Amino acid sequence: MAPADPIDRISPPPRLDPDSRQWVRVLSGTGPQREAGLARLHELLLRIARAELQRRSGQFRITGPELDDLAYQAAADALLAIDLKLGQFRGDSRFTTWAYKFVIFEVSAKIGRHFWAHPAVPMDAEDWDRLPGRLGPDPARETERRELADAVHRAVDEQLTPRQRKVFVAIVLNGVPLDALVAELGSTRNAIYKTMFDARRKLRAALAANGYLDDQTSRHS
């Protein structure tokens, strides 16, 4: 990676821990020392990306050369982002902790896009026959599960906003991984969590009102 414009180079913020100060000093320099620092940081980011992808590989069925390629992409993009935003590092955490967040973000983005390149289920699929099986494995209570599934379906259609419905169906019905949904909707993990929280709260209230859940459970769930 070529040295950044000298005007963008910074001095380390005060009161940094020694390791973080060294990282900022080296990456803010020029010439061979900076190139060596970027190479060292890339190796660190690549190890993190590989470990995170391997941790999630079962969910996304990513293995072998494909996993390694995604790891290299994530590490390279994280390295570029860190270099561009080096002046924003203020030492609230260790430099490596700060850098870790960049590569985890890139891993999430890469595997989200990977899912939609090889989707197991289309985003707009709605096979409600799957829902009873997701409510419990007890075949002796099949009729109860079917009735509850029908009630959930009605509540989803009647109580949720279009976005809440889309998120609920994707995650609960179609099993779309969170990172894939974030990528598809151009959202964030926190925003999706909040949407699901609000959707579940509405559904619990509707099911309780119709006698499918205890009202006390609904209020405290």
N, C-alpha and C positions, 0 to 999 in steps of 0.2 A: 504494500500500500504506500502510495507516494506521501511525503510529508504534507501536512495541511498548511494553508497559508499562515505565515508567521504572525499575522495580526490576530489570528484566532488562538494562538498559543497562550497558555495561562500560567500563573504561578499557583502552587498548591495553597489551598485555604489554610488559615491558621488552625492550630490545635488538632492536626490530623495524627492518627497513629502512624508509627514509622513505616509500616508496610504500605499503607495507603499513600503516604507522602511520596514514597519511592515510585509507586505506580504513576502518580500524577506527574512527577518530575520527568520520568522517562518518556511517557507518552506525550508530554507537552514539548519535548525537545525536537531535534532534527537529526538527520543523518542516520548512520548505522545503529546508534544506541536506540533511537526511536523504532527503527525497523525491527530490531531484536525484541524490544518490548511488545510491539504489536504481534510478533510471531508467538511470543510466550503467552500473551493474553488469548490469542486464537486457540492455542493448544488447550488452555484451561476451559474456554467456552465449548470447545469440541467435546471434551470429556463430559462436561455437564449435559450437553445436548444428547450425546449418546446414552448416558445413564437415564435421562428423562424419557427418551424415546423407547428404550428397553422396558422401562417401568410401565409405559402405556401400550406397549406393542400388542398385548393380548386383546385389548379392546379394539384396536384398529387394524390388527393383522398385518403389521409392518415388520418385515424381517430382512436379513441379509443385506445385499447391496442397496436396496431401496431405503432401508433404515439408515445406512451409512450416508447415502446421498442427502437425505433430509437433514441429518446431523450437520453435515458440512454446510448446507444452505443456511441453516439456523445460526451456526457459529459465525459464518461470514457476514450475515445481515446484522447480527448482534454486535459484531466488532465494528462495523461501519457506524451503527447508531451510537455506540459508546464513544467512538472517536469524535463524532459530530457534536455530542452533548457533554463532552468532558468538562467544559466550562460550567456546567450546571451541578457538578459534584461538589457538595458542601461539607462532606464528612459527617453527615448524620448517622451513617453506618460505615462499616469497613468498605473499602473500594471493591473488594471481591464480592461482597454481599450486594452492593449496588449493581455491579456488572452481571451478577447471577440473574437478577430480575429481567434484564434485557434478553438473555438467551432463553429463559423459560417462556417469555412472551413470544419469541420467534418460534420456538418449538410448538406452542399451542396454535399459532397461526398456520404453520406448515402442516400439521396433522389435521387441522380443520379443513384446509383446502384439499388435502389428500383424500379425506373421506368423501368429498363431493366429486372427486375425479373417479372414484370407484364406489358409488353409493350402493349400500345393501338394500336401501328402501328409498324411493323417491320422496322428496320433501313434502309433496302434496298427497301422499298416500294416506288413506284412512281406513284401515281394516279393523273395524270395531269388534270383529269376532276374536281378535287377539286378547281383548281386555279381560274377559273372565279368567283366563289362565294366569294373568298377572295379579289377580286378587288373592290367589292362594291355591295350593296344590291338592286340597282335600276333595276327592271325587264324590264323597258322600254328601257334600254340600253344594253340588253342581247347580241345583235349582236356585239356591240362595245367591250364589255367585253370579248367576245369569241375571237375576232380578237387580242385584246391586250394580252390575255392569250397565244395565239398561238405565238405571237411575243416574249413574255417573254420566252416561252419554247425553241424557236430557239436560242435566245440570250444566255440562260443558257448552251445549248449544244455547241454553237460555241465560246463563249467568255470566259467562266470561266475555271479555272484550275480544275483538278479532286477534289482537296480538297475544293475549293470554291463551286463547284457544290454540293458536299456531304453536306456541311454545309447549303447551301441555301435550298436545297430540304428538309433536315431534319427540319429546323426551319419554313420555309415559307409554304411548301407544306404539311408536315406531322405533324406540330405542336409539334415537340419534344421540351420539355423544355430545357433551356440553361444548367442547372446543369446536366441533363441526357446526353446531348451531350458532355459536358466536360468529364464526366465519361467514356463514350463510346470511345471517341477519345484519352483519356489520355492527355488532353490539359488543358488550363486554360481559365477562363472567358474572360480575356483580349485578349487572342489569338483568341478566337472565335469571339469576338466583332470586332477585326481587320479584320478577314477573311470576315465577313459579310459586313463590311464597304467597303472593296475593291470590293467584289462581286456586291454590289448594285451600286457602282460607275461605274463599267464596264457595268452593265445592263442599267443604265440610259443613258450612252453615246450611246450604241447600239440602244436603243429605240428612242433616239433623232435623231440619224443619219437616221433612217428609218421613221421619221415623226410621231412617236407615242407620243413623248414628245417635249415640247418646249425646244430648245437648251439652252436658258438662264436658264430655270428651272433646266436642267440637270447639268449645271456647278455649280449652287449654292446650290444644294440639298445635 
